[in-house]
Amino acid sequence: MMTFIRKFWLAFLTLALVAPLAPTAAEAQQRGSNRAQTEQDEALAAQKRGDVLPYHEIKKRTEAQIGGKVVGQRLRNTNTGWVYELRVMGGDGKVAFVLVDAASGKILKAR
């Protein structure tokens, strides 16, 4: 019986000491929101500098080359430069994942 009580109090004290150190859900969400905003700001600045082609231009070129409709997109800054990650649905209903160099519009990879 004494062992149970001792384990209970040890667990209770550990939780009481550690719980205040854990970030709240709101804090974690705010950090994620700040990171997303920073990525958006960087992408907008890159487009204004001319480092990135506008999305509508990338979309038009990719749809013409792949022969489908872009159904999803994301702009990422990688260690090799800005890249659009596109999901393109073909006429047969299959979705292809396409990487496009954001500066040149060149298709880097399609699968």
VOLO-496235 format. One record per atom (N, C-alpha, C): x, y, z; residue in three letters; residue number from 1. Coordinates in nm, 4 decimals, always signed. Example, Ala and Ser with C-alpha at 12.3 -4.5 7.8 and 13.67 -1.06 7.14 Angstrom:
% residues 2
> X_Y_Z_gudren_fimi
> +1.3190_-0.5690_+0.7800_Ala_1
> +1.2300_-0.4500_+0.7800_Ala_1
> +1.3200_-0.3300_+0.7800_Ala_1
> +1.2850_-0.2250_+0.7080_Ser_2
> +1.3670_-0.1060_+0.7140_Ser_2
> +1.2900_+0.0030_+0.7870_Ser_2
This chain:
% residues 111
> X_Y_Z_gudren_fimi
> +0.0821_-0.1191_+0.0000_Met_1
> +0.0000_+0.0000_+0.0000_Met_1
> +0.0864_+0.1253_+0.0000_Met_1
> +0.1917_+0.1222_+0.0770_Met_2
> +0.2793_+0.2376_+0.0849_Met_2
> +0.3448_+0.2659_-0.0498_Met_2
> +0.3764_+0.1620_-0.1240_Thr_3
> +0.4392_+0.1789_-0.2538_Thr_3
> +0.3434_+0.2488_-0.3503_Thr_3
> +0.2167_+0.2118_-0.3470_Phe_4
> +0.1180_+0.2742_-0.4328_Phe_4
> +0.1058_+0.4232_-0.4022_Phe_4
> +0.0969_+0.4582_-0.2775_Ile_5
> +0.0831_+0.5990_-0.2382_Ile_5
> +0.2087_+0.6766_-0.2787_Ile_5
> +0.3231_+0.6182_-0.2571_Arg_6
> +0.4483_+0.6834_-0.2939_Arg_6
> +0.4545_+0.7069_-0.4453_Arg_6
> +0.4151_+0.6059_-0.5259_Lys_7
> +0.4145_+0.6205_-0.6714_Lys_7
> +0.3137_+0.7264_-0.7154_Lys_7
> +0.1979_+0.7281_-0.6492_Phe_8
> +0.0958_+0.8260_-0.6830_Phe_8
> +0.1480_+0.9679_-0.6606_Phe_8
> +0.2075_+0.9926_-0.5437_Trp_9
> +0.2578_+1.1274_-0.5137_Trp_9
> +0.3744_+1.1657_-0.6042_Trp_9
> +0.4569_+1.0715_-0.6367_Leu_10
> +0.5677_+1.0989_-0.7270_Leu_10
> +0.5150_+1.1390_-0.8647_Leu_10
> +0.4156_+1.0669_-0.9146_Ala_11
> +0.3558_+1.1003_-1.0440_Ala_11
> +0.2871_+1.2366_-1.0376_Ala_11
> +0.2165_+1.2623_-0.9283_Phe_12
> +0.1465_+1.3899_-0.9117_Phe_12
> +0.2452_+1.5072_-0.9091_Phe_12
> +0.3508_+1.4943_-0.8329_Leu_13
> +0.4501_+1.6012_-0.8236_Leu_13
> +0.5213_+1.6227_-0.9571_Leu_13
> +0.5521_+1.5147_-1.0261_Thr_14
> +0.6163_+1.5267_-1.1577_Thr_14
> +0.5267_+1.6023_-1.2537_Thr_14
> +0.3997_+1.5661_-1.2559_Leu_15
> +0.3046_+1.6338_-1.3438_Leu_15
> +0.2893_+1.7802_-1.3049_Leu_15
> +0.2851_+1.8082_-1.1761_Ala_16
> +0.2690_+1.9462_-1.1297_Ala_16
> +0.3897_+2.0321_-1.1668_Ala_16
> +0.5078_+1.9731_-1.1706_Leu_17
> +0.6272_+2.0486_-1.2038_Leu_17
> +0.6484_+2.0620_-1.3552_Leu_17
> +0.6097_+1.9612_-1.4328_Val_18
> +0.6360_+1.9596_-1.5760_Val_18
> +0.5250_+2.0276_-1.6559_Val_18
> +0.4019_+2.0147_-1.6150_Ala_19
> +0.2884_+2.0672_-1.6922_Ala_19
> +0.3012_+2.2157_-1.7244_Ala_19
> +0.3429_+2.3004_-1.6316_Pro_20
> +0.3537_+2.4426_-1.6672_Pro_20
> +0.4605_+2.4717_-1.7724_Pro_20
> +0.5551_+2.3816_-1.7917_Leu_21
> +0.6608_+2.4027_-1.8896_Leu_21
> +0.6171_+2.3695_-2.0318_Leu_21
> +0.5141_+2.2878_-2.0462_Ala_22
> +0.4673_+2.2473_-2.1786_Ala_22
> +0.3954_+2.3637_-2.2458_Ala_22
> +0.4222_+2.3860_-2.3755_Pro_23
> +0.3541_+2.4954_-2.4452_Pro_23
> +0.2054_+2.4639_-2.4618_Pro_23
> +0.1261_+2.5660_-2.4543_Thr_24
> -0.0167_+2.5473_-2.4742_Thr_24
> -0.0436_+2.5293_-2.6232_Thr_24
> -0.1605_+2.4812_-2.6551_Ala_25
> -0.1978_+2.4632_-2.7955_Ala_25
> -0.1979_+2.5973_-2.8680_Ala_25
> -0.2412_+2.7029_-2.7999_Ala_26
> -0.2445_+2.8353_-2.8621_Ala_26
> -0.1036_+2.8844_-2.8948_Ala_26
> -0.0083_+2.8590_-2.8034_Glu_27
> +0.1299_+2.8999_-2.8294_Glu_27
> +0.1880_+2.8242_-2.9474_Glu_27
> +0.1627_+2.6938_-2.9543_Ala_28
> +0.2127_+2.6133_-3.0653_Ala_28
> +0.1514_+2.6587_-3.1971_Ala_28
> +0.0230_+2.6900_-3.1953_Gln_29
> -0.0433_+2.7368_-3.3164_Gln_29
> +0.0132_+2.8715_-3.3594_Gln_29
> +0.0415_+2.9592_-3.2647_Gln_30
> +0.0966_+3.0904_-3.2971_Gln_30
> +0.2341_+3.0771_-3.3612_Gln_30
> +0.3174_+2.9861_-3.3088_Arg_31
> +0.4491_+2.9645_-3.3681_Arg_31
> +0.4351_+2.9159_-3.5115_Arg_31
> +0.3425_+2.8230_-3.5356_Gly_32
> +0.3190_+2.7736_-3.6705_Gly_32
> +0.2676_+2.8829_-3.7617_Gly_32
> +0.1818_+2.9683_-3.7083_Ser_33
> +0.1267_+3.0788_-3.7860_Ser_33
> +0.2362_+3.1784_-3.8231_Ser_33
> +0.3248_+3.2070_-3.7300_Asn_34
> +0.4357_+3.2990_-3.7574_Asn_34
> +0.5279_+3.2443_-3.8659_Asn_34
> +0.5539_+3.1135_-3.8610_Arg_35
> +0.6409_+3.0507_-3.9606_Arg_35
> +0.5754_+3.0577_-4.0980_Arg_35
> +0.4455_+3.0309_-4.1053_Ala_36
> +0.3743_+3.0369_-4.2334_Ala_36
> +0.3743_+3.1794_-4.2880_Ala_36
> +0.3559_+3.2773_-4.2006_Gln_37
> +0.3555_+3.4165_-4.2452_Gln_37
> +0.4927_+3.4558_-4.2982_Gln_37
> +0.5975_+3.4109_-4.2332_Thr_38
> +0.7332_+3.4399_-4.2788_Thr_38
> +0.7574_+3.3792_-4.4171_Thr_38
> +0.7127_+3.2552_-4.4382_Glu_39
> +0.7285_+3.1910_-4.5683_Glu_39
> +0.6529_+3.2679_-4.6759_Glu_39
> +0.5327_+3.3147_-4.6437_Gln_40
> +0.4549_+3.3924_-4.7400_Gln_40
> +0.5247_+3.5240_-4.7728_Gln_40
> +0.5780_+3.5893_-4.6709_Asp_41
> +0.6492_+3.7159_-4.6929_Asp_41
> +0.7718_+3.6953_-4.7823_Asp_41
> +0.8462_+3.5863_-4.7577_Glu_42
> +0.9643_+3.5567_-4.8389_Glu_42
> +0.9251_+3.5293_-4.9840_Glu_42
> +0.8167_+3.4563_-5.0047_Ala_43
> +0.7721_+3.4240_-5.1408_Ala_43
> +0.7279_+3.5507_-5.2140_Ala_43
> +0.6566_+3.6371_-5.1458_Leu_44
> +0.6115_+3.7620_-5.2079_Leu_44
> +0.7306_+3.8504_-5.2431_Leu_44
> +0.8272_+3.8589_-5.1539_Ala_45
> +0.9468_+3.9387_-5.1807_Ala_45
> +1.0239_+3.8815_-5.2997_Ala_45
> +1.0328_+3.7495_-5.3086_Ala_46
> +1.1033_+3.6861_-5.4212_Ala_46
> +1.0325_+3.7172_-5.5530_Ala_46
> +0.9009_+3.7172_-5.5509_Gln_47
> +0.8268_+3.7480_-5.6738_Gln_47
> +0.8470_+3.8944_-5.7135_Gln_47
> +0.8472_+3.9831_-5.6160_Lys_48
> +0.8687_+4.1253_-5.6453_Lys_48
> +1.0089_+4.1508_-5.6998_Lys_48
> +1.1081_+4.0746_-5.6529_Arg_49
> +1.2457_+4.0886_-5.7024_Arg_49
> +1.2624_+4.0274_-5.8403_Arg_49
> +1.1665_+3.9465_-5.8816_Gly_50
> +1.1777_+3.8783_-6.0101_Gly_50
> +1.2463_+3.7435_-6.0005_Gly_50
> +1.2664_+3.6940_-5.8790_Asp_51
> +1.3294_+3.5632_-5.8595_Asp_51
> +1.2325_+3.4488_-5.8874_Asp_51
> +1.1029_+3.4792_-5.8863_Val_52
> +0.9980_+3.3790_-5.9002_Val_52
> +0.8975_+3.4268_-6.0042_Val_52
> +0.8627_+3.3389_-6.0971_Leu_53
> +0.7570_+3.3719_-6.1923_Leu_53
> +0.6222_+3.3683_-6.1212_Leu_53
> +0.5279_+3.4499_-6.1641_Pro_54
> +0.3952_+3.4477_-6.1015_Pro_54
> +0.3292_+3.3106_-6.1187_Pro_54
> +0.2469_+3.2747_-6.0229_Tyr_55
> +0.1808_+3.1440_-6.0250_Tyr_55
> +0.0987_+3.1244_-6.1524_Tyr_55
> +0.0257_+3.2260_-6.1954_His_56
> -0.0595_+3.2091_-6.3135_His_56
> +0.0240_+3.1739_-6.4371_His_56
> +0.1462_+3.2241_-6.4448_Glu_57
> +0.2345_+3.1916_-6.5568_Glu_57
> +0.2830_+3.0468_-6.5468_Glu_57
> +0.3226_+3.0060_-6.4275_Ile_58
> +0.3670_+2.8674_-6.4038_Ile_58
> +0.2527_+2.7714_-6.4347_Ile_58
> +0.1336_+2.8058_-6.3881_Lys_59
> +0.0147_+2.7212_-6.4091_Lys_59
> -0.0129_+2.7040_-6.5588_Lys_59
> -0.0121_+2.8137_-6.6326_Lys_60
> -0.0402_+2.8105_-6.7757_Lys_60
> +0.0631_+2.7231_-6.8485_Lys_60
> +0.1900_+2.7432_-6.8191_Arg_61
> +0.2965_+2.6666_-6.8854_Arg_61
> +0.2875_+2.5175_-6.8526_Arg_61
> +0.2655_+2.4883_-6.7253_Thr_62
> +0.2626_+2.3487_-6.6820_Thr_62
> +0.1432_+2.2754_-6.7415_Thr_62
> +0.0267_+2.3389_-6.7402_Glu_63
> -0.0917_+2.2737_-6.7972_Glu_63
> -0.0721_+2.2464_-6.9461_Glu_63
> -0.0071_+2.3374_-7.0168_Ala_64
> +0.0183_+2.3179_-7.1596_Ala_64
> +0.1179_+2.2036_-7.1829_Ala_64
> +0.2220_+2.1957_-7.0999_Gln_65
> +0.3251_+2.0938_-7.1196_Gln_65
> +0.2808_+1.9558_-7.0733_Gln_65
> +0.2091_+1.9499_-6.9608_Ile_66
> +0.1692_+1.8216_-6.9030_Ile_66
> +0.0384_+1.7722_-6.9645_Ile_66
> -0.0468_+1.8652_-7.0028_Gly_67
> -0.1754_+1.8260_-7.0594_Gly_67
> -0.2760_+1.7880_-6.9522_Gly_67
> -0.3001_+1.8785_-6.8614_Gly_68
> -0.3958_+1.8541_-6.7549_Gly_68
> -0.4309_+1.9847_-6.6874_Gly_68
> -0.4923_+1.9735_-6.5689_Lys_69
> -0.5341_+2.0918_-6.4948_Lys_69
> -0.4671_+2.0908_-6.3581_Lys_69
> -0.4057_+2.2023_-6.3203_Val_70
> -0.3428_+2.2130_-6.1885_Val_70
> -0.4528_+2.2169_-6.0832_Val_70
> -0.4465_+2.1236_-5.9884_Val_71
> -0.5485_+2.1148_-5.8835_Val_71
> -0.4916_+2.1455_-5.7448_Val_71
> -0.3618_+2.1661_-5.7360_Gly_72
> -0.3001_+2.2007_-5.6084_Gly_72
> -0.1621_+2.2567_-5.6318_Gly_72
> -0.1222_+2.3485_-5.5452_Gln_73
> +0.0099_+2.4090_-5.5621_Gln_73
> +0.0666_+2.4530_-5.4285_Gln_73
> +0.1993_+2.4601_-5.4278_Arg_74
> +0.2726_+2.5103_-5.3123_Arg_74
> +0.4051_+2.5649_-5.3626_Arg_74
> +0.4453_+2.6802_-5.3121_Leu_75
> +0.5742_+2.7393_-5.3467_Leu_75
> +0.6676_+2.7198_-5.2288_Leu_75
> +0.7841_+2.6576_-5.2551_Arg_76
> +0.8802_+2.6295_-5.1485_Arg_76
> +1.0165_+2.6847_-5.1852_Arg_76
> +1.0862_+2.7299_-5.0838_Asn_77
> +1.2242_+2.7734_-5.1014_Asn_77
> +1.3139_+2.6586_-5.0570_Asn_77
> +1.3798_+2.5946_-5.1524_Thr_78
> +1.4652_+2.4809_-5.1212_Thr_78
> +1.6111_+2.5243_-5.1217_Thr_78
> +1.7000_+2.4320_-5.0945_Asn_79
> +1.8430_+2.4666_-5.0954_Asn_79
> +1.8953_+2.4931_-5.2369_Asn_79
> +1.8156_+2.4593_-5.3389_Thr_80
> +1.8558_+2.4874_-5.4765_Thr_80
> +1.7796_+2.6054_-5.5364_Thr_80
> +1.6885_+2.6646_-5.4605_Gly_81
> +1.6109_+2.7787_-5.5081_Gly_81
> +1.4617_+2.7556_-5.4910_Gly_81
> +1.3842_+2.8482_-5.5446_Trp_82
> +1.2386_+2.8413_-5.5329_Trp_82
> +1.1828_+2.7370_-5.6288_Trp_82
> +1.0884_+2.6559_-5.5773_Val_83
> +1.0280_+2.5486_-5.6552_Val_83
> +0.8770_+2.5476_-5.6308_Val_83
> +0.8011_+2.5367_-5.7390_Tyr_84
> +0.6572_+2.5137_-5.7264_Tyr_84
> +0.6338_+2.3636_-5.7227_Tyr_84
> +0.5577_+2.3183_-5.6248_Glu_85
> +0.5132_+2.1793_-5.6187_Glu_85
> +0.3681_+2.1814_-5.6646_Glu_85
> +0.3412_+2.1169_-5.7767_Leu_86
> +0.2068_+2.1196_-5.8340_Leu_86
> +0.1488_+1.9789_-5.8396_Leu_86
> +0.0179_+1.9710_-5.8236_Arg_87
> -0.0561_+1.8482_-5.8481_Arg_87
> -0.1411_+1.8752_-5.9721_Arg_87
> -0.1208_+1.7940_-6.0734_Val_88
> -0.1884_+1.8150_-6.2014_Val_88
> -0.2751_+1.6930_-6.2327_Val_88
> -0.4060_+1.7183_-6.2541_Met_89
> -0.4969_+1.6103_-6.2891_Met_89
> -0.5068_+1.6004_-6.4407_Met_89
> -0.4747_+1.4825_-6.4915_Gly_90
> -0.4822_+1.4588_-6.6348_Gly_90
> -0.6250_+1.4294_-6.6780_Gly_90
> -0.6450_+1.4189_-6.8083_Gly_91
> -0.7765_+1.3892_-6.8630_Gly_91
> -0.8310_+1.2548_-6.8187_Gly_91
> -0.7413_+1.1624_-6.7802_Asp_92
> -0.7831_+1.0298_-6.7350_Asp_92
> -0.8179_+1.0268_-6.5861_Asp_92
> -0.8064_+1.1435_-6.5190_Gly_93
> -0.8400_+1.1525_-6.3770_Gly_93
> -0.7244_+1.1222_-6.2836_Gly_93
> -0.6110_+1.0833_-6.3361_Lys_94
> -0.4935_+1.0548_-6.2534_Lys_94
> -0.4230_+1.1854_-6.2198_Lys_94
> -0.3706_+1.1920_-6.0993_Val_95
> -0.3022_+1.3127_-6.0531_Val_95
> -0.1516_+1.2900_-6.0567_Val_95
> -0.0819_+1.3827_-6.1190_Ala_96
> +0.0644_+1.3778_-6.1265_Ala_96
> +0.1209_+1.4836_-6.0322_Ala_96
> +0.2334_+1.4512_-5.9719_Phe_97
> +0.3063_+1.5440_-5.8865_Phe_97
> +0.4179_+1.6027_-5.9711_Phe_97
> +0.4203_+1.7351_-5.9840_Val_98
> +0.5152_+1.8012_-6.0741_Val_98
> +0.5944_+1.9067_-5.9971_Val_98
> +0.7262_+1.9034_-6.0110_Leu_99
> +0.8133_+2.0063_-5.9553_Leu_99
> +0.8564_+2.0988_-6.0680_Leu_99
> +0.8386_+2.2298_-6.0457_Val_100
> +0.8709_+2.3286_-6.1478_Val_100
> +0.9646_+2.4326_-6.0895_Val_100
> +1.0747_+2.4603_-6.1596_Asp_101
> +1.1656_+2.5668_-6.1173_Asp_101
> +1.0898_+2.6992_-6.1255_Asp_101
> +1.0791_+2.7682_-6.0136_Ala_102
> +0.9972_+2.8896_-6.0072_Ala_102
> +1.0587_+3.0064_-6.0820_Ala_102
> +1.1876_+3.0048_-6.1040_Ala_103
> +1.2532_+3.1147_-6.1743_Ala_103
> +1.2403_+3.1020_-6.3252_Ala_103
> +1.2515_+2.9789_-6.3760_Ser_104
> +1.2524_+2.9586_-6.5209_Ser_104
> +1.1231_+2.9003_-6.5753_Ser_104
> +1.0459_+2.8342_-6.4905_Gly_105
> +0.9251_+2.7666_-6.5365_Gly_105
> +0.9536_+2.6284_-6.5921_Gly_105
> +1.0777_+2.5837_-6.5839_Lys_106
> +1.1172_+2.4529_-6.6358_Lys_106
> +1.0677_+2.3425_-6.5429_Lys_106
> +1.0102_+2.2375_-6.6025_Ile_107
> +0.9652_+2.1221_-6.5238_Ile_107
> +1.0890_+2.0424_-6.4840_Ile_107
> +1.1051_+2.0254_-6.3550_Leu_108
> +1.2206_+1.9527_-6.3015_Leu_108
> +1.1930_+1.8042_-6.2855_Leu_108
> +1.0680_+1.7728_-6.2490_Lys_109
> +1.0336_+1.6347_-6.2215_Lys_109
> +0.8829_+1.6197_-6.2339_Lys_109
> +0.8391_+1.5078_-6.2906_Ala_110
> +0.6971_+1.4761_-6.2978_Ala_110
> +0.6807_+1.3280_-6.2707_Ala_110
> +0.5910_+1.2953_-6.1806_Arg_111
> +0.5631_+1.1532_-6.1516_Arg_111
> +0.4183_+1.1353_-6.1201_Arg_111
